[in-house]
Amino acid sequence: MYAFAFNLWDIGLWLAVSSIILLITSELLAPYYGRMKMVMDVKRLRIVAVGSGLAFLVIAAIRISAIIG
C-alpha cells in the first residue's frame, strides 16, 4: 500500500493556492459586483482566506528559519 509523501512545504503551497482562490472568489461575490443573490457569507470566506494565507506565511517562516539555522 502506498502513502502520499507530503511534507510541511507541500501543505504550505496548497494553503497559498487555496488562499488566493478564496480571495478571488470573495472579491467576485462582493455586493458591488451585483451578486446579491448568492447564499455564501462573503465575510466568512474572506476570514478563511486570510487565515490560510497567514498559515502559509507561518510555514514559510519555519522553512526559512530551517534553511538559515
Biopython code that builds the backbone (N, CA, C, O; Angstrom):
import numpy as np
from Bio.PDB.StructureBuilder import StructureBuilder

atoms = [
    (1, "MET", "N", (0.847, -1.175, 0.000)),
    (1, "MET", "CA", (0.000, 0.000, 0.000)),
    (1, "MET", "C", (0.891, 1.237, 0.000)),
    (1, "MET", "O", (1.850, 1.333, 0.767)),
    (2, "TYR", "N", (0.558, 2.173, -0.868)),
    (2, "TYR", "CA", (1.366, 3.373, -0.997)),
    (2, "TYR", "C", (0.777, 4.508, -0.177)),
    (2, "TYR", "O", (-0.439, 4.620, -0.016)),
    (3, "ALA", "N", (1.647, 5.328, 0.326)),
    (3, "ALA", "CA", (1.229, 6.503, 1.086)),
    (3, "ALA", "C", (1.707, 7.756, 0.342)),
    (3, "ALA", "O", (2.747, 7.749, -0.316)),
    (4, "PHE", "N", (0.941, 8.797, 0.462)),
    (4, "PHE", "CA", (1.343, 10.057, -0.151)),
    (4, "PHE", "C", (2.458, 10.673, 0.666)),
    (4, "PHE", "O", (2.412, 10.696, 1.896)),
    (5, "ALA", "N", (3.442, 11.163, -0.026)),
    (5, "ALA", "CA", (4.586, 11.777, 0.649)),
    (5, "ALA", "C", (4.379, 13.290, 0.700)),
    (5, "ALA", "O", (4.805, 14.018, -0.196)),
    (6, "PHE", "N", (3.723, 13.745, 1.752)),
    (6, "PHE", "CA", (3.523, 15.176, 1.958)),
    (6, "PHE", "C", (4.483, 15.647, 3.030)),
    (6, "PHE", "O", (4.692, 14.971, 4.037)),
    (7, "ASN", "N", (5.056, 16.800, 2.806)),
    (7, "ASN", "CA", (5.820, 17.423, 3.873)),
    (7, "ASN", "C", (5.190, 18.791, 4.164)),
    (7, "ASN", "O", (4.195, 19.173, 3.549)),
    (8, "LEU", "N", (5.769, 19.491, 5.080)),
    (8, "LEU", "CA", (5.202, 20.766, 5.517)),
    (8, "LEU", "C", (5.179, 21.793, 4.391)),
    (8, "LEU", "O", (4.254, 22.602, 4.311)),
    (9, "TRP", "N", (6.177, 21.770, 3.530)),
    (9, "TRP", "CA", (6.244, 22.737, 2.445)),
    (9, "TRP", "C", (5.131, 22.498, 1.422)),
    (9, "TRP", "O", (4.578, 23.459, 0.886)),
    (10, "ASP", "N", (4.796, 21.250, 1.144)),
    (10, "ASP", "CA", (3.697, 20.949, 0.223)),
    (10, "ASP", "C", (2.366, 21.462, 0.763)),
    (10, "ASP", "O", (1.552, 21.999, 0.011)),
    (11, "ILE", "N", (2.151, 21.299, 2.039)),
    (11, "ILE", "CA", (0.926, 21.800, 2.661)),
    (11, "ILE", "C", (0.894, 23.325, 2.613)),
    (11, "ILE", "O", (-0.167, 23.916, 2.411)),
    (12, "GLY", "N", (2.042, 23.960, 2.795)),
    (12, "GLY", "CA", (2.117, 25.415, 2.714)),
    (12, "GLY", "C", (1.787, 25.928, 1.320)),
    (12, "GLY", "O", (1.082, 26.927, 1.176)),
    (13, "LEU", "N", (2.287, 25.256, 0.304)),
    (13, "LEU", "CA", (1.963, 25.666, -1.063)),
    (13, "LEU", "C", (0.481, 25.471, -1.358)),
    (13, "LEU", "O", (-0.132, 26.292, -2.040)),
    (14, "TRP", "N", (-0.092, 24.390, -0.848)),
    (14, "TRP", "CA", (-1.523, 24.165, -1.020)),
    (14, "TRP", "C", (-2.328, 25.269, -0.331)),
    (14, "TRP", "O", (-3.335, 25.735, -0.864)),
    (15, "LEU", "N", (-1.881, 25.680, 0.845)),
    (15, "LEU", "CA", (-2.562, 26.765, 1.561)),
    (15, "LEU", "C", (-2.462, 28.082, 0.798)),
    (15, "LEU", "O", (-3.424, 28.849, 0.759)),
    (16, "ALA", "N", (-1.311, 28.348, 0.194)),
    (16, "ALA", "CA", (-1.137, 29.587, -0.559)),
    (16, "ALA", "C", (-2.074, 29.629, -1.761)),
    (16, "ALA", "O", (-2.724, 30.646, -2.006)),
    (17, "VAL", "N", (-2.146, 28.541, -2.505)),
    (17, "VAL", "CA", (-3.024, 28.497, -3.675)),
    (17, "VAL", "C", (-4.486, 28.597, -3.246)),
    (17, "VAL", "O", (-5.272, 29.301, -3.880)),
    (18, "SER", "N", (-4.848, 27.904, -2.186)),
    (18, "SER", "CA", (-6.225, 27.963, -1.690)),
    (18, "SER", "C", (-6.585, 29.364, -1.240)),
    (18, "SER", "O", (-7.694, 29.835, -1.490)),
    (19, "SER", "N", (-5.666, 30.025, -0.585)),
    (19, "SER", "CA", (-5.914, 31.387, -0.119)),
    (19, "SER", "C", (-6.146, 32.336, -1.283)),
    (19, "SER", "O", (-7.047, 33.172, -1.229)),
    (20, "ILE", "N", (-5.352, 32.218, -2.322)),
    (20, "ILE", "CA", (-5.524, 33.084, -3.489)),
    (20, "ILE", "C", (-6.870, 32.833, -4.158)),
    (20, "ILE", "O", (-7.566, 33.774, -4.538)),
    (21, "ILE", "N", (-7.232, 31.570, -4.298)),
    (21, "ILE", "CA", (-8.523, 31.234, -4.919)),
    (21, "ILE", "C", (-9.680, 31.762, -4.073)),
    (21, "ILE", "O", (-10.643, 32.305, -4.614)),
    (22, "LEU", "N", (-9.593, 31.609, -2.765)),
    (22, "LEU", "CA", (-10.665, 32.091, -1.893)),
    (22, "LEU", "C", (-10.778, 33.609, -1.910)),
    (22, "LEU", "O", (-11.886, 34.145, -1.882)),
    (23, "LEU", "N", (-9.651, 34.307, -1.955)),
    (23, "LEU", "CA", (-9.703, 35.774, -2.017)),
    (23, "LEU", "C", (-10.302, 36.257, -3.333)),
    (23, "LEU", "O", (-11.083, 37.209, -3.347)),
    (24, "ILE", "N", (-9.946, 35.615, -4.423)),
    (24, "ILE", "CA", (-10.537, 35.990, -5.714)),
    (24, "ILE", "C", (-12.036, 35.727, -5.699)),
    (24, "ILE", "O", (-12.817, 36.549, -6.178)),
    (25, "THR", "N", (-12.442, 34.583, -5.150)),
    (25, "THR", "CA", (-13.861, 34.254, -5.082)),
    (25, "THR", "C", (-14.618, 35.251, -4.219)),
    (25, "THR", "O", (-15.719, 35.670, -4.575)),
    (26, "SER", "N", (-14.038, 35.632, -3.092)),
    (26, "SER", "CA", (-14.733, 36.582, -2.216)),
    (26, "SER", "C", (-14.868, 37.952, -2.868)),
    (26, "SER", "O", (-15.854, 38.653, -2.640)),
    (27, "GLU", "N", (-13.891, 38.336, -3.671)),
    (27, "GLU", "CA", (-13.996, 39.617, -4.364)),
    (27, "GLU", "C", (-15.013, 39.565, -5.493)),
    (27, "GLU", "O", (-15.704, 40.550, -5.753)),
    (28, "LEU", "N", (-15.108, 38.422, -6.166)),
    (28, "LEU", "CA", (-16.088, 38.310, -7.246)),
    (28, "LEU", "C", (-17.513, 38.223, -6.715)),
    (28, "LEU", "O", (-18.458, 38.574, -7.422)),
    (29, "LEU", "N", (-17.678, 37.761, -5.481)),
    (29, "LEU", "CA", (-19.003, 37.670, -4.879)),
    (29, "LEU", "C", (-19.370, 38.908, -4.074)),
    (29, "LEU", "O", (-20.412, 38.936, -3.418)),
    (30, "ALA", "N", (-18.532, 39.921, -4.118)),
    (30, "ALA", "CA", (-18.792, 41.147, -3.360)),
    (30, "ALA", "C", (-20.081, 41.802, -3.855)),
    (30, "ALA", "O", (-20.421, 41.686, -5.032)),
    (31, "PRO", "N", (-20.793, 42.483, -2.971)),
    (31, "PRO", "CA", (-22.091, 43.065, -3.344)),
    (31, "PRO", "C", (-22.005, 44.133, -4.428)),
    (31, "PRO", "O", (-22.978, 44.332, -5.156)),
    (32, "TYR", "N", (-20.881, 44.823, -4.562)),
    (32, "TYR", "CA", (-20.825, 45.873, -5.567)),
    (32, "TYR", "C", (-20.615, 45.330, -6.972)),
    (32, "TYR", "O", (-20.560, 46.111, -7.922)),
    (33, "TYR", "N", (-20.495, 44.013, -7.134)),
    (33, "TYR", "CA", (-20.471, 43.404, -8.462)),
    (33, "TYR", "C", (-21.844, 42.892, -8.864)),
    (33, "TYR", "O", (-21.984, 42.296, -9.932)),
    (34, "GLY", "N", (-22.854, 43.108, -8.042)),
    (34, "GLY", "CA", (-24.207, 42.724, -8.383)),
    (34, "GLY", "C", (-24.568, 41.289, -8.048)),
    (34, "GLY", "O", (-25.594, 40.794, -8.515)),
    (35, "ARG", "N", (-23.766, 40.614, -7.263)),
    (35, "ARG", "CA", (-24.034, 39.224, -6.905)),
    (35, "ARG", "C", (-24.720, 39.160, -5.541)),
    (35, "ARG", "O", (-24.201, 38.541, -4.611)),
    (36, "MET", "N", (-25.855, 39.782, -5.426)),
    (36, "MET", "CA", (-26.558, 39.852, -4.145)),
    (36, "MET", "C", (-27.339, 38.582, -3.830)),
    (36, "MET", "O", (-27.734, 38.391, -2.679)),
    (37, "LYS", "N", (-27.578, 37.704, -4.807)),
    (37, "LYS", "CA", (-28.410, 36.534, -4.592)),
    (37, "LYS", "C", (-27.617, 35.303, -4.157)),
    (37, "LYS", "O", (-28.189, 34.221, -4.028)),
    (38, "MET", "N", (-26.328, 35.448, -3.932)),
    (38, "MET", "CA", (-25.513, 34.306, -3.516)),
    (38, "MET", "C", (-25.759, 34.007, -2.041)),
    (38, "MET", "O", (-25.955, 34.919, -1.237)),
    (39, "VAL", "N", (-25.748, 32.736, -1.698)),
    (39, "VAL", "CA", (-26.041, 32.309, -0.341)),
    (39, "VAL", "C", (-24.794, 32.340, 0.539)),
    (39, "VAL", "O", (-24.899, 32.323, 1.765)),
    (40, "MET", "N", (-23.618, 32.384, -0.078)),
    (40, "MET", "CA", (-22.366, 32.321, 0.679)),
    (40, "MET", "C", (-22.145, 33.580, 1.509)),
    (40, "MET", "O", (-22.525, 34.681, 1.110)),
    (41, "ASP", "N", (-21.535, 33.397, 2.652)),
    (41, "ASP", "CA", (-21.186, 34.518, 3.518)),
    (41, "ASP", "C", (-19.794, 35.015, 3.106)),
    (41, "ASP", "O", (-18.790, 34.353, 3.371)),
    (42, "VAL", "N", (-19.743, 36.176, 2.459)),
    (42, "VAL", "CA", (-18.500, 36.692, 1.899)),
    (42, "VAL", "C", (-17.514, 37.038, 3.005)),
    (42, "VAL", "O", (-16.313, 36.828, 2.838)),
    (43, "LYS", "N", (-17.991, 37.562, 4.129)),
    (43, "LYS", "CA", (-17.110, 37.938, 5.227)),
    (43, "LYS", "C", (-16.398, 36.706, 5.796)),
    (43, "LYS", "O", (-15.200, 36.745, 6.074)),
    (44, "ARG", "N", (-17.143, 35.626, 5.965)),
    (44, "ARG", "CA", (-16.540, 34.393, 6.479)),
    (44, "ARG", "C", (-15.550, 33.806, 5.470)),
    (44, "ARG", "O", (-14.520, 33.253, 5.857)),
    (45, "LEU", "N", (-15.861, 33.926, 4.185)),
    (45, "LEU", "CA", (-14.960, 33.444, 3.147)),
    (45, "LEU", "C", (-13.645, 34.216, 3.174)),
    (45, "LEU", "O", (-12.574, 33.632, 3.011)),
    (46, "ARG", "N", (-13.726, 35.520, 3.379)),
    (46, "ARG", "CA", (-12.501, 36.323, 3.466)),
    (46, "ARG", "C", (-11.696, 35.977, 4.712)),
    (46, "ARG", "O", (-10.466, 35.951, 4.663)),
    (47, "ILE", "N", (-12.367, 35.714, 5.816)),
    (47, "ILE", "CA", (-11.657, 35.345, 7.048)),
    (47, "ILE", "C", (-10.903, 34.036, 6.861)),
    (47, "ILE", "O", (-9.759, 33.904, 7.296)),
    (48, "VAL", "N", (-11.542, 33.075, 6.216)),
    (48, "VAL", "CA", (-10.880, 31.791, 5.947)),
    (48, "VAL", "C", (-9.705, 31.987, 4.995)),
    (48, "VAL", "O", (-8.654, 31.371, 5.176)),
    (49, "ALA", "N", (-9.871, 32.834, 3.987)),
    (49, "ALA", "CA", (-8.794, 33.093, 3.028)),
    (49, "ALA", "C", (-7.601, 33.756, 3.712)),
    (49, "ALA", "O", (-6.457, 33.362, 3.483)),
    (50, "VAL", "N", (-7.857, 34.742, 4.534)),
    (50, "VAL", "CA", (-6.756, 35.414, 5.242)),
    (50, "VAL", "C", (-6.094, 34.457, 6.241)),
    (50, "VAL", "O", (-4.875, 34.480, 6.412)),
    (51, "GLY", "N", (-6.892, 33.629, 6.889)),
    (51, "GLY", "CA", (-6.329, 32.646, 7.825)),
    (51, "GLY", "C", (-5.430, 31.641, 7.138)),
    (51, "GLY", "O", (-4.368, 31.302, 7.659)),
    (52, "SER", "N", (-5.840, 31.158, 5.974)),
    (52, "SER", "CA", (-4.982, 30.213, 5.260)),
    (52, "SER", "C", (-3.740, 30.910, 4.713)),
    (52, "SER", "O", (-2.678, 30.295, 4.620)),
    (53, "GLY", "N", (-3.861, 32.174, 4.355)),
    (53, "GLY", "CA", (-2.682, 32.934, 3.941)),
    (53, "GLY", "C", (-1.697, 33.125, 5.078)),
    (53, "GLY", "O", (-0.485, 33.027, 4.884)),
    (54, "LEU", "N", (-2.221, 33.399, 6.267)),
    (54, "LEU", "CA", (-1.343, 33.538, 7.433)),
    (54, "LEU", "C", (-0.688, 32.206, 7.799)),
    (54, "LEU", "O", (0.473, 32.174, 8.206)),
    (55, "ALA", "N", (-1.429, 31.112, 7.655)),
    (55, "ALA", "CA", (-0.844, 29.794, 7.916)),
    (55, "ALA", "C", (0.289, 29.514, 6.934)),
    (55, "ALA", "O", (1.313, 28.950, 7.319)),
    (56, "PHE", "N", (0.116, 29.902, 5.668)),
    (56, "PHE", "CA", (1.199, 29.752, 4.700)),
    (56, "PHE", "C", (2.408, 30.584, 5.103)),
    (56, "PHE", "O", (3.540, 30.111, 5.005)),
    (57, "LEU", "N", (2.190, 31.813, 5.552)),
    (57, "LEU", "CA", (3.319, 32.654, 5.959)),
    (57, "LEU", "C", (4.066, 32.059, 7.150)),
    (57, "LEU", "O", (5.290, 32.162, 7.229)),
    (58, "VAL", "N", (3.337, 31.439, 8.076)),
    (58, "VAL", "CA", (3.985, 30.788, 9.217)),
    (58, "VAL", "C", (4.831, 29.612, 8.738)),
    (58, "VAL", "O", (5.958, 29.427, 9.197)),
    (59, "ILE", "N", (4.290, 28.822, 7.819)),
    (59, "ILE", "CA", (5.046, 27.686, 7.292)),
    (59, "ILE", "C", (6.270, 28.162, 6.512)),
    (59, "ILE", "O", (7.333, 27.548, 6.592)),
    (60, "ALA", "N", (6.126, 29.246, 5.762)),
    (60, "ALA", "CA", (7.268, 29.797, 5.030)),
    (60, "ALA", "C", (8.332, 30.321, 5.988)),
    (60, "ALA", "O", (9.527, 30.167, 5.734)),
    (61, "ALA", "N", (7.902, 30.944, 7.094)),
    (61, "ALA", "CA", (8.874, 31.427, 8.084)),
    (61, "ALA", "C", (9.610, 30.259, 8.733)),
    (61, "ALA", "O", (10.812, 30.345, 8.981)),
    (62, "ILE", "N", (8.902, 29.175, 9.006)),
    (62, "ILE", "CA", (9.550, 27.984, 9.567)),
    (62, "ILE", "C", (10.575, 27.431, 8.579)),
    (62, "ILE", "O", (11.679, 27.046, 8.966)),
    (63, "ARG", "N", (10.198, 27.397, 7.305)),
    (63, "ARG", "CA", (11.113, 26.870, 6.282)),
    (63, "ARG", "C", (12.344, 27.758, 6.156)),
    (63, "ARG", "O", (13.459, 27.247, 6.044)),
    (64, "ILE", "N", (12.165, 29.070, 6.172)),
    (64, "ILE", "CA", (13.291, 29.991, 6.063)),
    (64, "ILE", "C", (14.207, 29.870, 7.270)),
    (64, "ILE", "O", (15.430, 29.879, 7.126)),
    (65, "SER", "N", (13.624, 29.757, 8.462)),
    (65, "SER", "CA", (14.454, 29.604, 9.657)),
    (65, "SER", "C", (15.209, 28.266, 9.654)),
    (65, "SER", "O", (16.315, 28.183, 10.188)),
    (66, "ALA", "N", (14.625, 27.232, 9.063)),
    (66, "ALA", "CA", (15.327, 25.955, 8.965)),
    (66, "ALA", "C", (16.482, 26.030, 7.980)),
    (66, "ALA", "O", (17.521, 25.400, 8.174)),
    (67, "ILE", "N", (16.286, 26.816, 6.912)),
    (67, "ILE", "CA", (17.375, 26.962, 5.934)),
    (67, "ILE", "C", (18.514, 27.791, 6.514)),
    (67, "ILE", "O", (19.683, 27.459, 6.317)),
    (68, "ILE", "N", (18.186, 28.857, 7.220)),
    (68, "ILE", "CA", (19.220, 29.729, 7.796)),
    (68, "ILE", "C", (19.931, 29.046, 8.952)),
    (68, "ILE", "O", (21.158, 29.093, 9.044)),
    (69, "GLY", "N", (19.178, 28.420, 9.825)),
    (69, "GLY", "CA", (19.761, 27.841, 11.038)),
    (69, "GLY", "C", (20.157, 26.470, 10.848)),
    (69, "GLY", "O", (20.665, 25.840, 11.776)),
]
sb = StructureBuilder()
sb.init_structure("model")
sb.init_model(0)
sb.init_chain("A")
sb.init_seg("    ")
for serial, (resi, resn, name, xyz) in enumerate(atoms, 1):
    if name == "N":
        sb.init_residue(resn, " ", resi, " ")
    sb.init_atom(name, np.array(xyz, "f"), 0.0, 1.0, " ", f" {name:<3s}", serial, name[0])
structure = sb.get_structure()
